Amino acid sequence: MTEHATPAHSERAHAILSASGADRWLNCPGSVALTKDMPDTTSEYAEWGTMCHELGELALRNRLLGEHIVIPEGRFDAEMFTAVAAYRTYVEELISQYGEEPVIFIEERLDFSRWVPHGFGTGDLVLIFVAAKTVVVVDLKGGQGIRVDAEDNPQLKLYGAGALDLCAGICDIENVRVCIAQPRKEHFDDWTISAPELLAWLERTVAPIAQIAMAGTGKLAAGDHCVFCKAKAQCPERAREAMELFEEHDVIPGLLTFEQIAALLPKLNRIKSWATEIQDFAYAQAKDYGAKIPGYKLVAGRANRKWADEARVAEELQKDGFKDTDIWSKKLIGITAAEQLVGKKHRIFELTIKPEGAPTLVPESDKRAEWRSMESVLADFDTE
């Protein structure tokens, strides 16, 4: 196995037209000009993800390259170790599928500036299998909220474009396989595209949009891609879309029909998100930056009483003859905490059950099986 030197995490930068933001700028090229002067923000979830990626890099360097890097004590939490262990196992199983030792690039800068001006990103893992004429790109996702799929994923396809450049001088590549490792959701997914198909997408779709996005002439377009946009709470196109919904649907006498409701449903989630994001933005500006929102002010919220000193309260109650069982409540640790305590293979996990989740209304295109009430299931056995 061959390794390749990479820059340290602290030295890495972010491109204006980044691979991670591709879903946004490909669908809404106008967002590039709209957000160019807006500062980057972070969150505890993003910071957790960054730390998880750092641990993932150390784990792969130790296991795949035999570097024997000492893991800094106390720097990473137990959930990170659990997630990275699953990631490492997935990578090892992936490599074993090819029956040959790959050329390995870990946390490597991937350049796709041939199609995207100044375009680059960082690939968590790139594996080049010379005999198979295949390059494999693996992207580690630390999130446990939104499931990320590999099929036709623009971020991964841009990583694949950069990976093709890495292969120059090593071997000819026929196929690019892109993989998602999302261990906190127990989700591992992959998708393969031929090198010619990928190059055609880059030339016909990506390059033209990238040019207008960088020139600042791209149009705004609202959609699901708005979720990670820095301007989502202030975007005029999202506001226009929300207002347009009500203009399109005049008030009509009588109750709304199911057909009318069906026409409204696809737009409501985006409008709910938009409304919440505006409220959150206004609150953050007022609380964190002292902004004055016309007609509004910050006030102290309601709070429930709590013990100022639990140990002292317990001591006083014990003086009155109350036992620990009277004044302390106990609760068994949850399944995730138990996995971190004893590992996922312990015998206690034979005692778990997974109740059916509450039904949720989704478009018919959703891949999940349609939910049926218990009454409809029992009706199948009605012999009368």
C-alpha positions in Angstrom: 0.0 0.0 0.0 1.3 3.4 -1.0 0.7 6.6 1.1 0.8 10.2 0.1 1.7 13.3 2.1 -1.2 15.6 3.0 -1.5 19.1 4.6 -2.4 19.3 8.3 -6.1 20.0 9.2 -5.2 23.5 10.3 -3.7 24.4 6.9 -6.7 23.4 4.9 -8.9 26.1 3.3 -12.3 26.1 1.7 -13.0 26.9 -1.9 -15.7 29.4 -2.9 -17.3 26.7 -5.1 -16.6 23.9 -2.8 -17.5 20.3 -3.3 -19.4 20.2 0.0 -21.5 23.2 -1.2 -22.1 21.8 -4.7 -25.7 20.9 -4.2 -26.4 24.5 -3.3 -24.4 26.4 -6.0 -25.3 24.0 -8.8 -29.0 24.5 -8.1 -28.7 28.1 -7.0 -25.7 29.7 -8.7 -26.9 33.1 -7.5 -26.2 32.1 -3.9 -22.5 32.5 -4.5 -22.8 36.3 -4.9 -25.4 36.5 -2.2 -23.2 34.9 0.5 -19.7 36.1 -0.6 -19.4 38.7 2.2 -21.2 36.7 4.9 -18.9 35.2 7.6 -18.7 31.5 8.1 -20.4 30.1 11.2 -20.0 26.9 13.2 -21.9 24.9 15.7 -21.2 22.2 18.3 -22.3 19.6 15.7 -19.9 20.9 13.1 -17.0 21.0 15.7 -17.9 17.4 16.7 -17.7 16.4 13.1 -14.4 18.0 12.6 -13.0 16.2 15.6 -14.5 12.9 14.4 -12.7 13.4 11.0 -9.4 14.1 12.8 -9.8 10.8 14.7 -10.8 9.0 11.5 -7.6 10.2 9.8 -5.4 9.0 12.7 -7.2 5.6 12.8 -6.7 5.0 9.1 -3.1 6.1 9.1 -2.4 3.7 12.0 -4.3 0.8 10.5 -3.7 1.2 6.7 -0.3 2.8 6.7 1.2 1.4 10.0 2.2 4.9 11.2 1.5 4.1 14.9 0.4 7.6 15.7 -0.4 8.1 19.4 -4.0 9.2 20.0 -4.0 12.3 22.2 -5.6 11.3 25.5 -8.8 13.1 26.4 -9.1 14.8 23.0 -11.9 12.6 21.6 -15.1 11.3 23.3 -16.4 7.7 23.4 -19.0 8.2 20.7 -16.3 9.4 18.3 -14.3 6.2 18.9 -17.4 4.1 18.3 -18.1 5.9 15.0 -14.6 5.8 13.8 -14.3 2.1 14.6 -17.3 1.4 12.4 -15.7 3.6 9.7 -12.4 1.8 9.8 -14.1 -1.6 9.6 -16.1 -0.4 6.6 -12.9 0.7 4.8 -11.2 -2.6 5.5 -14.1 -4.5 4.1 -14.1 -2.2 1.1 -10.5 -2.9 0.3 -10.9 -6.6 0.7 -13.4 -6.7 -2.1 -10.7 -6.0 -4.7 -8.1 -8.5 -3.9 -5.2 -6.1 -4.4 -3.3 -3.5 -2.4 -4.5 0.0 -3.4 -2.6 3.3 -3.6 -3.9 5.2 -0.6 -4.5 8.9 -0.1 -5.9 10.0 3.3 -7.3 13.5 3.9 -6.0 14.5 0.5 -6.6 17.8 -1.3 -8.7 17.0 -4.5 -8.4 19.6 -7.3 -11.2 19.9 -9.8 -10.3 23.4 -11.0 -10.4 22.2 -14.6 -14.2 22.5 -14.5 -14.7 24.8 -11.4 -12.7 28.0 -11.0 -10.3 27.5 -8.0 -12.3 24.4 -7.1 -11.0 21.9 -4.6 -12.0 19.9 -1.6 -10.5 17.4 0.8 -11.2 13.7 0.3 -11.3 11.7 3.5 -10.0 8.6 1.7 -9.1 7.8 -1.9 -8.2 4.3 -3.0 -6.7 3.6 -6.4 -7.0 -0.1 -7.5 -4.7 -0.4 -10.5 -5.7 -3.8 -11.7 -9.4 -3.0 -11.4 -8.9 0.3 -13.1 -11.1 1.8 -10.4 -10.7 4.8 -8.0 -12.8 4.7 -4.8 -13.6 7.9 -2.8 -14.9 7.5 0.7 -16.5 10.4 2.5 -17.0 10.2 6.3 -20.2 11.9 7.6 -20.4 12.6 11.3 -24.0 13.6 11.4 -26.9 11.6 12.7 -29.8 13.8 11.5 -30.0 13.9 7.8 -29.1 10.7 5.9 -26.7 11.2 3.0 -26.9 8.9 0.0 -24.1 8.3 -2.5 -26.2 8.0 -5.7 -25.7 11.0 -8.0 -24.3 13.0 -5.0 -22.7 16.2 -6.5 -20.2 16.5 -3.7 -18.9 13.0 -4.2 -18.9 13.4 -7.9 -16.7 16.5 -7.6 -14.4 14.5 -5.3 -14.4 11.8 -7.9 -13.3 14.4 -10.5 -10.4 15.4 -8.2 -9.5 11.7 -7.6 -9.2 11.2 -11.4 -6.4 13.8 -11.4 -4.7 11.9 -8.7 -4.7 8.8 -10.9 -2.7 10.5 -13.7 0.6 8.8 -14.1 -0.6 5.8 -12.0 -3.1 4.1 -14.2 -6.0 4.5 -16.5 -9.4 4.7 -14.7 -12.6 3.2 -16.1 -14.9 3.5 -13.0 -15.2 5.9 -10.1 -16.9 4.5 -7.0 -18.1 7.0 -4.4 -19.0 5.9 -0.9 -20.7 7.4 2.1 -19.8 6.3 5.6 -22.3 7.6 8.1 -21.7 5.4 11.2 -23.9 7.3 13.7 -26.8 6.4 11.5 -25.4 3.0 10.7 -25.6 4.0 7.1 -23.0 2.9 4.5 -23.8 3.5 0.9 -21.9 3.5 -2.5 -22.5 4.2 -6.1 -20.4 3.8 -9.2 -20.2 6.0 -12.3 -18.0 5.4 -15.3 -15.2 7.9 -15.9 -16.6 9.0 -19.3 -20.0 9.6 -17.7 -18.4 11.7 -14.9 -16.4 13.7 -17.3 -19.4 14.4 -19.5 -21.3 15.7 -16.4 -18.4 18.0 -15.5 -18.2 19.4 -19.0 -21.9 19.8 -19.8 -23.4 20.7 -16.4 -20.8 21.7 -13.8 -18.4 23.9 -15.9 -21.1 26.3 -17.3 -22.9 26.8 -14.0 -19.6 27.3 -12.2 -18.7 30.1 -14.7 -21.9 32.1 -14.1 -21.7 31.5 -10.4 -18.2 32.9 -10.1 -19.2 35.8 -12.4 -22.0 36.8 -10.1 -24.6 36.5 -12.8 -26.3 33.3 -11.6 -30.0 33.3 -10.7 -31.4 32.5 -7.2 -33.5 29.3 -6.9 -35.2 28.1 -3.7 -35.3 24.4 -2.9 -34.1 21.7 -0.5 -30.5 22.8 -1.1 -31.2 26.0 0.9 -30.8 24.1 4.2 -27.0 24.8 4.5 -27.0 28.2 2.8 -25.6 31.1 4.9 -28.2 33.5 3.5 -31.2 31.2 3.9 -33.0 33.5 6.5 -32.5 36.6 4.4 -32.8 35.2 0.9 -35.3 37.2 -1.2 -36.1 34.2 -3.5 -37.2 32.2 -0.5 -39.4 35.0 0.6 -40.9 35.4 -2.9 -41.6 31.6 -3.1 -43.4 31.7 0.3 -45.5 34.7 -0.7 -46.3 33.2 -4.1 -47.8 30.2 -2.5 -50.6 32.2 -1.0 -51.1 34.2 -4.2 -51.5 31.0 -6.2 -54.2 29.6 -4.0 -57.2 31.9 -3.7 -59.6 31.4 -0.9 -62.5 29.3 -2.1 -65.9 28.6 -0.5 -66.1 25.4 1.4 -63.5 23.0 2.7 -60.3 22.4 0.9 -60.4 19.2 -1.1 -57.8 16.4 -0.7 -56.5 17.4 -4.1 -56.0 21.0 -3.1 -54.3 19.9 0.1 -52.0 17.5 -1.9 -51.0 20.5 -4.1 -50.0 22.5 -1.0 -48.2 19.8 1.0 -44.9 19.7 -1.1 -44.3 23.4 -0.4 -45.3 23.5 3.3 -42.1 22.0 4.7 -39.9 24.5 2.9 -42.1 27.4 4.2 -42.1 26.0 7.7 -38.3 25.8 7.6 -38.1 29.3 6.1 -40.3 30.8 8.9 -38.3 29.1 11.7 -35.0 30.2 10.2 -36.1 33.8 10.1 -37.2 33.6 13.7 -33.9 32.0 14.7 -31.9 34.5 12.8 -33.7 37.5 14.3 -33.3 36.0 17.8 -29.5 35.3 17.3 -28.9 38.8 15.9 -30.6 40.4 18.9 -29.1 38.1 21.6 -25.6 37.6 20.3 -24.9 40.8 18.4 -27.2 43.4 20.1 -29.2 44.1 16.9 -32.4 46.0 17.3 -35.3 44.4 15.5 -37.9 47.1 14.9 -41.0 46.5 17.1 -39.3 43.7 19.1 -37.2 43.3 22.3 -35.6 40.5 24.3 -37.1 39.6 27.6 -36.3 36.9 30.2 -38.1 33.7 29.4 -40.0 31.6 31.9 -38.0 29.2 34.0 -38.9 26.4 36.5 -37.7 26.2 40.0 -34.7 24.0 40.7 -32.5 23.0 43.7 -29.7 25.4 44.3 -27.7 22.6 46.1 -28.9 19.0 45.6 -26.5 17.5 48.2 -27.7 20.0 50.9 -31.3 19.2 50.1 -30.6 15.4 50.4 -28.8 16.0 53.7 -31.7 17.9 55.2 -34.2 15.3 54.1 -32.1 12.5 55.6 -32.1 14.4 58.9 -35.9 14.0 58.8 -35.6 10.3 58.4 -36.1 9.9 54.7 -34.1 7.1 53.0 -32.1 7.4 49.7 -34.8 5.4 48.0 -37.4 8.0 49.0 -35.5 11.0 47.7 -33.4 9.8 44.7 -34.9 8.4 41.5 -33.0 5.9 39.3 -33.2 5.3 35.5 -31.4 2.7 33.5 -28.9 4.0 31.0 -30.1 4.2 27.4 -29.0 1.9 24.6 -26.5 4.3 23.0 -24.8 4.9 26.4 -24.8 1.1 27.0 -23.0 0.6 23.6 -20.3 3.0 24.6 -20.0 1.3 28.0 -19.8 -2.4 27.0 -19.6 -2.4 23.2 -22.2 -3.4 20.6 -21.8 -7.2 20.9 -22.7 -7.6 24.6 -25.4 -10.1 25.4 -27.7 -7.4 26.8 -28.5 -6.2 23.2 -30.4 -9.5 22.7 -33.0 -7.8 25.1 -33.7 -4.8 22.8 -36.8 -4.3 20.8 -37.5 -1.7 18.1 -41.1 -0.5 18.3 -42.8 0.6 15.1 -42.4 4.4 14.7 -45.4 6.7 14.4 -46.7 7.0 10.9 -45.6 10.0 8.9 -47.1 11.4 5.6 -44.6 11.4 2.8 -44.8 11.6 -1.1 -45.5 8.3 -2.9 -42.0 8.4 -4.4 -40.6 7.6 -0.9 -39.0 4.1 -0.9 -40.5 3.0 2.4 -43.4 0.5 2.5 -46.8 2.0 3.0 -47.9 2.0 6.6 -51.1 0.1 7.4 -53.2 0.4 10.5 -53.8 -2.6 12.7 -57.5 -2.6 11.7 -56.6 -2.9 8.0 -54.2 -5.7 8.7 -56.8 -7.6 10.8 -59.3 -7.1 8.0 -57.1 -9.3 5.7 -58.0 -12.2 8.1 -61.7 -11.5 8.2 -63.4 -14.6 6.9 -67.0 -13.4 7.1 
